[in-house]
Amino acid sequence: MTRKEFKPHIACLKALQGQDGIAEDEKYTLRLAIRALEKQCPQPPVFKDKDGNIDMQNGELQCPSCGSRGIIGCKYCPHCGQRIDWSGEEEE
């Protein structure tokens, strides 16, 4: 699935989470499901310099979620599990 395809599913879970009458344990379960879907939603790696600023020329490839630097060639970040999109294409 693409990021665009994940968006309505995540939005639906967030809407459920905000409804009245949802028990705290159900809200917790929804938060876990949202987090899991967000991790499966492919995100492109980011180039950041030592100060954390985006720098396409001098920066290092990092995980967009946790900032881990050991992601080159990985489908998922080995530190946080974020799915990495290596296609180089930006989605709207």
Phi and psi restraints in degrees (range 20) as a CNS / XPLOR table:
assign (resid 1 and name C) (resid 2 and name N)
       (resid 2 and name CA) (resid 2 and name C) 1.0 -94.4 20.0 2
assign (resid 2 and name N) (resid 2 and name CA)
       (resid 2 and name C) (resid 3 and name N) 1.0 168.5 20.0 2
assign (resid 2 and name C) (resid 3 and name N)
       (resid 3 and name CA) (resid 3 and name C) 1.0 -57.0 20.0 2
assign (resid 3 and name N) (resid 3 and name CA)
       (resid 3 and name C) (resid 4 and name N) 1.0 -39.5 20.0 2
assign (resid 3 and name C) (resid 4 and name N)
       (resid 4 and name CA) (resid 4 and name C) 1.0 -63.0 20.0 2
assign (resid 4 and name N) (resid 4 and name CA)
       (resid 4 and name C) (resid 5 and name N) 1.0 -36.5 20.0 2
assign (resid 4 and name C) (resid 5 and name N)
       (resid 5 and name CA) (resid 5 and name C) 1.0 -74.4 20.0 2
assign (resid 5 and name N) (resid 5 and name CA)
       (resid 5 and name C) (resid 6 and name N) 1.0 -26.7 20.0 2
assign (resid 5 and name C) (resid 6 and name N)
       (resid 6 and name CA) (resid 6 and name C) 1.0 -75.8 20.0 2
assign (resid 6 and name N) (resid 6 and name CA)
       (resid 6 and name C) (resid 7 and name N) 1.0 -31.3 20.0 2
assign (resid 6 and name C) (resid 7 and name N)
       (resid 7 and name CA) (resid 7 and name C) 1.0 -52.8 20.0 2
assign (resid 7 and name N) (resid 7 and name CA)
       (resid 7 and name C) (resid 8 and name N) 1.0 -49.0 20.0 2
assign (resid 7 and name C) (resid 8 and name N)
       (resid 8 and name CA) (resid 8 and name C) 1.0 -65.1 20.0 2
assign (resid 8 and name N) (resid 8 and name CA)
       (resid 8 and name C) (resid 9 and name N) 1.0 -32.3 20.0 2
assign (resid 8 and name C) (resid 9 and name N)
       (resid 9 and name CA) (resid 9 and name C) 1.0 -68.7 20.0 2
assign (resid 9 and name N) (resid 9 and name CA)
       (resid 9 and name C) (resid 10 and name N) 1.0 -42.7 20.0 2
assign (resid 9 and name C) (resid 10 and name N)
       (resid 10 and name CA) (resid 10 and name C) 1.0 -65.8 20.0 2
assign (resid 10 and name N) (resid 10 and name CA)
       (resid 10 and name C) (resid 11 and name N) 1.0 -42.0 20.0 2
assign (resid 10 and name C) (resid 11 and name N)
       (resid 11 and name CA) (resid 11 and name C) 1.0 -61.8 20.0 2
assign (resid 11 and name N) (resid 11 and name CA)
       (resid 11 and name C) (resid 12 and name N) 1.0 -39.0 20.0 2
assign (resid 11 and name C) (resid 12 and name N)
       (resid 12 and name CA) (resid 12 and name C) 1.0 -63.3 20.0 2
assign (resid 12 and name N) (resid 12 and name CA)
       (resid 12 and name C) (resid 13 and name N) 1.0 -45.3 20.0 2
assign (resid 12 and name C) (resid 13 and name N)
       (resid 13 and name CA) (resid 13 and name C) 1.0 -64.7 20.0 2
assign (resid 13 and name N) (resid 13 and name CA)
       (resid 13 and name C) (resid 14 and name N) 1.0 -38.5 20.0 2
assign (resid 13 and name C) (resid 14 and name N)
       (resid 14 and name CA) (resid 14 and name C) 1.0 -66.1 20.0 2
assign (resid 14 and name N) (resid 14 and name CA)
       (resid 14 and name C) (resid 15 and name N) 1.0 -36.9 20.0 2
assign (resid 14 and name C) (resid 15 and name N)
       (resid 15 and name CA) (resid 15 and name C) 1.0 -65.3 20.0 2
assign (resid 15 and name N) (resid 15 and name CA)
       (resid 15 and name C) (resid 16 and name N) 1.0 -42.3 20.0 2
assign (resid 15 and name C) (resid 16 and name N)
       (resid 16 and name CA) (resid 16 and name C) 1.0 -61.2 20.0 2
assign (resid 16 and name N) (resid 16 and name CA)
       (resid 16 and name C) (resid 17 and name N) 1.0 -41.0 20.0 2
assign (resid 16 and name C) (resid 17 and name N)
       (resid 17 and name CA) (resid 17 and name C) 1.0 -62.3 20.0 2
assign (resid 17 and name N) (resid 17 and name CA)
       (resid 17 and name C) (resid 18 and name N) 1.0 -31.5 20.0 2
assign (resid 17 and name C) (resid 18 and name N)
       (resid 18 and name CA) (resid 18 and name C) 1.0 -87.3 20.0 2
assign (resid 18 and name N) (resid 18 and name CA)
       (resid 18 and name C) (resid 19 and name N) 1.0 -2.8 20.0 2
assign (resid 18 and name C) (resid 19 and name N)
       (resid 19 and name CA) (resid 19 and name C) 1.0 -73.9 20.0 2
assign (resid 19 and name N) (resid 19 and name CA)
       (resid 19 and name C) (resid 20 and name N) 1.0 150.9 20.0 2
assign (resid 19 and name C) (resid 20 and name N)
       (resid 20 and name CA) (resid 20 and name C) 1.0 -72.3 20.0 2
assign (resid 20 and name N) (resid 20 and name CA)
       (resid 20 and name C) (resid 21 and name N) 1.0 151.6 20.0 2
assign (resid 20 and name C) (resid 21 and name N)
       (resid 21 and name CA) (resid 21 and name C) 1.0 85.7 20.0 2
assign (resid 21 and name N) (resid 21 and name CA)
       (resid 21 and name C) (resid 22 and name N) 1.0 4.4 20.0 2
assign (resid 21 and name C) (resid 22 and name N)
       (resid 22 and name CA) (resid 22 and name C) 1.0 -88.6 20.0 2
assign (resid 22 and name N) (resid 22 and name CA)
       (resid 22 and name C) (resid 23 and name N) 1.0 125.4 20.0 2
assign (resid 22 and name C) (resid 23 and name N)
       (resid 23 and name CA) (resid 23 and name C) 1.0 -67.9 20.0 2
assign (resid 23 and name N) (resid 23 and name CA)
       (resid 23 and name C) (resid 24 and name N) 1.0 154.6 20.0 2
assign (resid 23 and name C) (resid 24 and name N)
       (resid 24 and name CA) (resid 24 and name C) 1.0 -59.0 20.0 2
assign (resid 24 and name N) (resid 24 and name CA)
       (resid 24 and name C) (resid 25 and name N) 1.0 -39.0 20.0 2
assign (resid 24 and name C) (resid 25 and name N)
       (resid 25 and name CA) (resid 25 and name C) 1.0 -67.9 20.0 2
assign (resid 25 and name N) (resid 25 and name CA)
       (resid 25 and name C) (resid 26 and name N) 1.0 -31.9 20.0 2
assign (resid 25 and name C) (resid 26 and name N)
       (resid 26 and name CA) (resid 26 and name C) 1.0 -70.8 20.0 2
assign (resid 26 and name N) (resid 26 and name CA)
       (resid 26 and name C) (resid 27 and name N) 1.0 -38.5 20.0 2
assign (resid 26 and name C) (resid 27 and name N)
       (resid 27 and name CA) (resid 27 and name C) 1.0 -62.9 20.0 2
assign (resid 27 and name N) (resid 27 and name CA)
       (resid 27 and name C) (resid 28 and name N) 1.0 -40.3 20.0 2
assign (resid 27 and name C) (resid 28 and name N)
       (resid 28 and name CA) (resid 28 and name C) 1.0 -62.2 20.0 2
assign (resid 28 and name N) (resid 28 and name CA)
       (resid 28 and name C) (resid 29 and name N) 1.0 -43.9 20.0 2
assign (resid 28 and name C) (resid 29 and name N)
       (resid 29 and name CA) (resid 29 and name C) 1.0 -62.0 20.0 2
assign (resid 29 and name N) (resid 29 and name CA)
       (resid 29 and name C) (resid 30 and name N) 1.0 -41.2 20.0 2
assign (resid 29 and name C) (resid 30 and name N)
       (resid 30 and name CA) (resid 30 and name C) 1.0 -64.7 20.0 2
assign (resid 30 and name N) (resid 30 and name CA)
       (resid 30 and name C) (resid 31 and name N) 1.0 -40.4 20.0 2
assign (resid 30 and name C) (resid 31 and name N)
       (resid 31 and name CA) (resid 31 and name C) 1.0 -60.7 20.0 2
assign (resid 31 and name N) (resid 31 and name CA)
       (resid 31 and name C) (resid 32 and name N) 1.0 -42.1 20.0 2
assign (resid 31 and name C) (resid 32 and name N)
       (resid 32 and name CA) (resid 32 and name C) 1.0 -63.1 20.0 2
assign (resid 32 and name N) (resid 32 and name CA)
       (resid 32 and name C) (resid 33 and name N) 1.0 -42.6 20.0 2
assign (resid 32 and name C) (resid 33 and name N)
       (resid 33 and name CA) (resid 33 and name C) 1.0 -64.6 20.0 2
assign (resid 33 and name N) (resid 33 and name CA)
       (resid 33 and name C) (resid 34 and name N) 1.0 -41.2 20.0 2
assign (resid 33 and name C) (resid 34 and name N)
       (resid 34 and name CA) (resid 34 and name C) 1.0 -62.9 20.0 2
assign (resid 34 and name N) (resid 34 and name CA)
       (resid 34 and name C) (resid 35 and name N) 1.0 -46.1 20.0 2
assign (resid 34 and name C) (resid 35 and name N)
       (resid 35 and name CA) (resid 35 and name C) 1.0 -61.1 20.0 2
assign (resid 35 and name N) (resid 35 and name CA)
       (resid 35 and name C) (resid 36 and name N) 1.0 -40.9 20.0 2
assign (resid 35 and name C) (resid 36 and name N)
       (resid 36 and name CA) (resid 36 and name C) 1.0 -65.3 20.0 2
assign (resid 36 and name N) (resid 36 and name CA)
       (resid 36 and name C) (resid 37 and name N) 1.0 -42.8 20.0 2
assign (resid 36 and name C) (resid 37 and name N)
       (resid 37 and name CA) (resid 37 and name C) 1.0 -64.4 20.0 2
assign (resid 37 and name N) (resid 37 and name CA)
       (resid 37 and name C) (resid 38 and name N) 1.0 -41.2 20.0 2
assign (resid 37 and name C) (resid 38 and name N)
       (resid 38 and name CA) (resid 38 and name C) 1.0 -63.1 20.0 2
assign (resid 38 and name N) (resid 38 and name CA)
       (resid 38 and name C) (resid 39 and name N) 1.0 -34.8 20.0 2
assign (resid 38 and name C) (resid 39 and name N)
       (resid 39 and name CA) (resid 39 and name C) 1.0 -69.4 20.0 2
assign (resid 39 and name N) (resid 39 and name CA)
       (resid 39 and name C) (resid 40 and name N) 1.0 -33.4 20.0 2
assign (resid 39 and name C) (resid 40 and name N)
       (resid 40 and name CA) (resid 40 and name C) 1.0 -78.2 20.0 2
assign (resid 40 and name N) (resid 40 and name CA)
       (resid 40 and name C) (resid 41 and name N) 1.0 -19.1 20.0 2
assign (resid 40 and name C) (resid 41 and name N)
       (resid 41 and name CA) (resid 41 and name C) 1.0 -73.3 20.0 2
assign (resid 41 and name N) (resid 41 and name CA)
       (resid 41 and name C) (resid 42 and name N) 1.0 113.4 20.0 2
assign (resid 41 and name C) (resid 42 and name N)
       (resid 42 and name CA) (resid 42 and name C) 1.0 -63.1 20.0 2
assign (resid 42 and name N) (resid 42 and name CA)
       (resid 42 and name C) (resid 43 and name N) 1.0 131.5 20.0 2
assign (resid 42 and name C) (resid 43 and name N)
       (resid 43 and name CA) (resid 43 and name C) 1.0 -122.0 20.0 2
assign (resid 43 and name N) (resid 43 and name CA)
       (resid 43 and name C) (resid 44 and name N) 1.0 138.4 20.0 2
assign (resid 43 and name C) (resid 44 and name N)
       (resid 44 and name CA) (resid 44 and name C) 1.0 -70.6 20.0 2
assign (resid 44 and name N) (resid 44 and name CA)
       (resid 44 and name C) (resid 45 and name N) 1.0 148.8 20.0 2
assign (resid 44 and name C) (resid 45 and name N)
       (resid 45 and name CA) (resid 45 and name C) 1.0 -66.4 20.0 2
assign (resid 45 and name N) (resid 45 and name CA)
       (resid 45 and name C) (resid 46 and name N) 1.0 158.9 20.0 2
assign (resid 45 and name C) (resid 46 and name N)
       (resid 46 and name CA) (resid 46 and name C) 1.0 -116.0 20.0 2
assign (resid 46 and name N) (resid 46 and name CA)
       (resid 46 and name C) (resid 47 and name N) 1.0 152.5 20.0 2
assign (resid 46 and name C) (resid 47 and name N)
       (resid 47 and name CA) (resid 47 and name C) 1.0 -103.4 20.0 2
assign (resid 47 and name N) (resid 47 and name CA)
       (resid 47 and name C) (resid 48 and name N) 1.0 116.5 20.0 2
assign (resid 47 and name C) (resid 48 and name N)
       (resid 48 and name CA) (resid 48 and name C) 1.0 -129.4 20.0 2
assign (resid 48 and name N) (resid 48 and name CA)
       (resid 48 and name C) (resid 49 and name N) 1.0 146.7 20.0 2
assign (resid 48 and name C) (resid 49 and name N)
       (resid 49 and name CA) (resid 49 and name C) 1.0 -85.4 20.0 2
assign (resid 49 and name N) (resid 49 and name CA)
       (resid 49 and name C) (resid 50 and name N) 1.0 -175.3 20.0 2
assign (resid 49 and name C) (resid 50 and name N)
       (resid 50 and name CA) (resid 50 and name C) 1.0 -64.3 20.0 2
assign (resid 50 and name N) (resid 50 and name CA)
       (resid 50 and name C) (resid 51 and name N) 1.0 -22.3 20.0 2
assign (resid 50 and name C) (resid 51 and name N)
       (resid 51 and name CA) (resid 51 and name C) 1.0 -91.0 20.0 2
assign (resid 51 and name N) (resid 51 and name CA)
       (resid 51 and name C) (resid 52 and name N) 1.0 0.3 20.0 2
assign (resid 51 and name C) (resid 52 and name N)
       (resid 52 and name CA) (resid 52 and name C) 1.0 87.9 20.0 2
assign (resid 52 and name N) (resid 52 and name CA)
       (resid 52 and name C) (resid 53 and name N) 1.0 7.1 20.0 2
assign (resid 52 and name C) (resid 53 and name N)
       (resid 53 and name CA) (resid 53 and name C) 1.0 -87.3 20.0 2
assign (resid 53 and name N) (resid 53 and name CA)
       (resid 53 and name C) (resid 54 and name N) 1.0 145.3 20.0 2
assign (resid 53 and name C) (resid 54 and name N)
       (resid 54 and name CA) (resid 54 and name C) 1.0 -69.1 20.0 2
assign (resid 54 and name N) (resid 54 and name CA)
       (resid 54 and name C) (resid 55 and name N) 1.0 126.1 20.0 2
assign (resid 54 and name C) (resid 55 and name N)
       (resid 55 and name CA) (resid 55 and name C) 1.0 -144.8 20.0 2
assign (resid 55 and name N) (resid 55 and name CA)
       (resid 55 and name C) (resid 56 and name N) 1.0 98.9 20.0 2
assign (resid 55 and name C) (resid 56 and name N)
       (resid 56 and name CA) (resid 56 and name C) 1.0 -67.6 20.0 2
assign (resid 56 and name N) (resid 56 and name CA)
       (resid 56 and name C) (resid 57 and name N) 1.0 -24.0 20.0 2
assign (resid 56 and name C) (resid 57 and name N)
       (resid 57 and name CA) (resid 57 and name C) 1.0 -95.8 20.0 2
assign (resid 57 and name N) (resid 57 and name CA)
       (resid 57 and name C) (resid 58 and name N) 1.0 -38.9 20.0 2
assign (resid 57 and name C) (resid 58 and name N)
       (resid 58 and name CA) (resid 58 and name C) 1.0 -113.9 20.0 2
assign (resid 58 and name N) (resid 58 and name CA)
       (resid 58 and name C) (resid 59 and name N) 1.0 -0.6 20.0 2
assign (resid 58 and name C) (resid 59 and name N)
       (resid 59 and name CA) (resid 59 and name C) 1.0 -82.1 20.0 2
assign (resid 59 and name N) (resid 59 and name CA)
       (resid 59 and name C) (resid 60 and name N) 1.0 169.3 20.0 2
assign (resid 59 and name C) (resid 60 and name N)
       (resid 60 and name CA) (resid 60 and name C) 1.0 -103.9 20.0 2
assign (resid 60 and name N) (resid 60 and name CA)
       (resid 60 and name C) (resid 61 and name N) 1.0 148.1 20.0 2
assign (resid 60 and name C) (resid 61 and name N)
       (resid 61 and name CA) (resid 61 and name C) 1.0 -67.2 20.0 2
assign (resid 61 and name N) (resid 61 and name CA)
       (resid 61 and name C) (resid 62 and name N) 1.0 130.7 20.0 2
assign (resid 61 and name C) (resid 62 and name N)
       (resid 62 and name CA) (resid 62 and name C) 1.0 -136.7 20.0 2
assign (resid 62 and name N) (resid 62 and name CA)
       (resid 62 and name C) (resid 63 and name N) 1.0 157.2 20.0 2
assign (resid 62 and name C) (resid 63 and name N)
       (resid 63 and name CA) (resid 63 and name C) 1.0 -65.3 20.0 2
assign (resid 63 and name N) (resid 63 and name CA)
       (resid 63 and name C) (resid 64 and name N) 1.0 134.1 20.0 2
assign (resid 63 and name C) (resid 64 and name N)
       (resid 64 and name CA) (resid 64 and name C) 1.0 -69.6 20.0 2
assign (resid 64 and name N) (resid 64 and name CA)
       (resid 64 and name C) (resid 65 and name N) 1.0 -17.9 20.0 2
assign (resid 64 and name C) (resid 65 and name N)
       (resid 65 and name CA) (resid 65 and name C) 1.0 -93.4 20.0 2
assign (resid 65 and name N) (resid 65 and name CA)
       (resid 65 and name C) (resid 66 and name N) 1.0 -47.8 20.0 2
assign (resid 65 and name C) (resid 66 and name N)
       (resid 66 and name CA) (resid 66 and name C) 1.0 -114.4 20.0 2
assign (resid 66 and name N) (resid 66 and name CA)
       (resid 66 and name C) (resid 67 and name N) 1.0 -11.7 20.0 2
assign (resid 66 and name C) (resid 67 and name N)
       (resid 67 and name CA) (resid 67 and name C) 1.0 83.9 20.0 2
assign (resid 67 and name N) (resid 67 and name CA)
       (resid 67 and name C) (resid 68 and name N) 1.0 6.9 20.0 2
assign (resid 67 and name C) (resid 68 and name N)
       (resid 68 and name CA) (resid 68 and name C) 1.0 -60.9 20.0 2
assign (resid 68 and name N) (resid 68 and name CA)
       (resid 68 and name C) (resid 69 and name N) 1.0 141.8 20.0 2
assign (resid 68 and name C) (resid 69 and name N)
       (resid 69 and name CA) (resid 69 and name C) 1.0 -97.0 20.0 2
assign (resid 69 and name N) (resid 69 and name CA)
       (resid 69 and name C) (resid 70 and name N) 1.0 -8.4 20.0 2
assign (resid 69 and name C) (resid 70 and name N)
       (resid 70 and name CA) (resid 70 and name C) 1.0 -93.9 20.0 2
assign (resid 70 and name N) (resid 70 and name CA)
       (resid 70 and name C) (resid 71 and name N) 1.0 50.7 20.0 2
assign (resid 70 and name C) (resid 71 and name N)
       (resid 71 and name CA) (resid 71 and name C) 1.0 -112.2 20.0 2
assign (resid 71 and name N) (resid 71 and name CA)
       (resid 71 and name C) (resid 72 and name N) 1.0 -3.6 20.0 2
assign (resid 71 and name C) (resid 72 and name N)
       (resid 72 and name CA) (resid 72 and name C) 1.0 -58.5 20.0 2
assign (resid 72 and name N) (resid 72 and name CA)
       (resid 72 and name C) (resid 73 and name N) 1.0 123.2 20.0 2
assign (resid 72 and name C) (resid 73 and name N)
       (resid 73 and name CA) (resid 73 and name C) 1.0 81.9 20.0 2
assign (resid 73 and name N) (resid 73 and name CA)
       (resid 73 and name C) (resid 74 and name N) 1.0 -1.7 20.0 2
assign (resid 73 and name C) (resid 74 and name N)
       (resid 74 and name CA) (resid 74 and name C) 1.0 -89.1 20.0 2
assign (resid 74 and name N) (resid 74 and name CA)
       (resid 74 and name C) (resid 75 and name N) 1.0 140.9 20.0 2
assign (resid 74 and name C) (resid 75 and name N)
       (resid 75 and name CA) (resid 75 and name C) 1.0 -76.5 20.0 2
assign (resid 75 and name N) (resid 75 and name CA)
       (resid 75 and name C) (resid 76 and name N) 1.0 -29.6 20.0 2
assign (resid 75 and name C) (resid 76 and name N)
       (resid 76 and name CA) (resid 76 and name C) 1.0 -132.3 20.0 2
assign (resid 76 and name N) (resid 76 and name CA)
       (resid 76 and name C) (resid 77 and name N) 1.0 147.3 20.0 2
assign (resid 76 and name C) (resid 77 and name N)
       (resid 77 and name CA) (resid 77 and name C) 1.0 -64.2 20.0 2
assign (resid 77 and name N) (resid 77 and name CA)
       (resid 77 and name C) (resid 78 and name N) 1.0 126.7 20.0 2
assign (resid 77 and name C) (resid 78 and name N)
       (resid 78 and name CA) (resid 78 and name C) 1.0 -69.2 20.0 2
assign (resid 78 and name N) (resid 78 and name CA)
       (resid 78 and name C) (resid 79 and name N) 1.0 -16.1 20.0 2
assign (resid 78 and name C) (resid 79 and name N)
       (resid 79 and name CA) (resid 79 and name C) 1.0 -88.9 20.0 2
assign (resid 79 and name N) (resid 79 and name CA)
       (resid 79 and name C) (resid 80 and name N) 1.0 -49.1 20.0 2
assign (resid 79 and name C) (resid 80 and name N)
       (resid 80 and name CA) (resid 80 and name C) 1.0 -115.8 20.0 2
assign (resid 80 and name N) (resid 80 and name CA)
       (resid 80 and name C) (resid 81 and name N) 1.0 -11.4 20.0 2
assign (resid 80 and name C) (resid 81 and name N)
       (resid 81 and name CA) (resid 81 and name C) 1.0 89.3 20.0 2
assign (resid 81 and name N) (resid 81 and name CA)
       (resid 81 and name C) (resid 82 and name N) 1.0 2.9 20.0 2
assign (resid 81 and name C) (resid 82 and name N)
       (resid 82 and name CA) (resid 82 and name C) 1.0 -62.2 20.0 2
assign (resid 82 and name N) (resid 82 and name CA)
       (resid 82 and name C) (resid 83 and name N) 1.0 131.8 20.0 2
assign (resid 82 and name C) (resid 83 and name N)
       (resid 83 and name CA) (resid 83 and name C) 1.0 -72.7 20.0 2
assign (resid 83 and name N) (resid 83 and name CA)
       (resid 83 and name C) (resid 84 and name N) 1.0 131.7 20.0 2
assign (resid 83 and name C) (resid 84 and name N)
       (resid 84 and name CA) (resid 84 and name C) 1.0 -102.6 20.0 2
assign (resid 84 and name N) (resid 84 and name CA)
       (resid 84 and name C) (resid 85 and name N) 1.0 131.7 20.0 2
assign (resid 84 and name C) (resid 85 and name N)
       (resid 85 and name CA) (resid 85 and name C) 1.0 -98.7 20.0 2
assign (resid 85 and name N) (resid 85 and name CA)
       (resid 85 and name C) (resid 86 and name N) 1.0 107.5 20.0 2
assign (resid 85 and name C) (resid 86 and name N)
       (resid 86 and name CA) (resid 86 and name C) 1.0 -95.9 20.0 2
assign (resid 86 and name N) (resid 86 and name CA)
       (resid 86 and name C) (resid 87 and name N) 1.0 8.7 20.0 2
assign (resid 86 and name C) (resid 87 and name N)
       (resid 87 and name CA) (resid 87 and name C) 1.0 -68.2 20.0 2
assign (resid 87 and name N) (resid 87 and name CA)
       (resid 87 and name C) (resid 88 and name N) 1.0 -25.1 20.0 2
assign (resid 87 and name C) (resid 88 and name N)
       (resid 88 and name CA) (resid 88 and name C) 1.0 79.7 20.0 2
assign (resid 88 and name N) (resid 88 and name CA)
       (resid 88 and name C) (resid 89 and name N) 1.0 3.3 20.0 2
assign (resid 88 and name C) (resid 89 and name N)
       (resid 89 and name CA) (resid 89 and name C) 1.0 -98.7 20.0 2
assign (resid 89 and name N) (resid 89 and name CA)
       (resid 89 and name C) (resid 90 and name N) 1.0 135.4 20.0 2
assign (resid 89 and name C) (resid 90 and name N)
       (resid 90 and name CA) (resid 90 and name C) 1.0 -91.3 20.0 2
assign (resid 90 and name N) (resid 90 and name CA)
       (resid 90 and name C) (resid 91 and name N) 1.0 137.9 20.0 2
assign (resid 90 and name C) (resid 91 and name N)
       (resid 91 and name CA) (resid 91 and name C) 1.0 -104.6 20.0 2
assign (resid 91 and name N) (resid 91 and name CA)
       (resid 91 and name C) (resid 92 and name N) 1.0 155.8 20.0 2
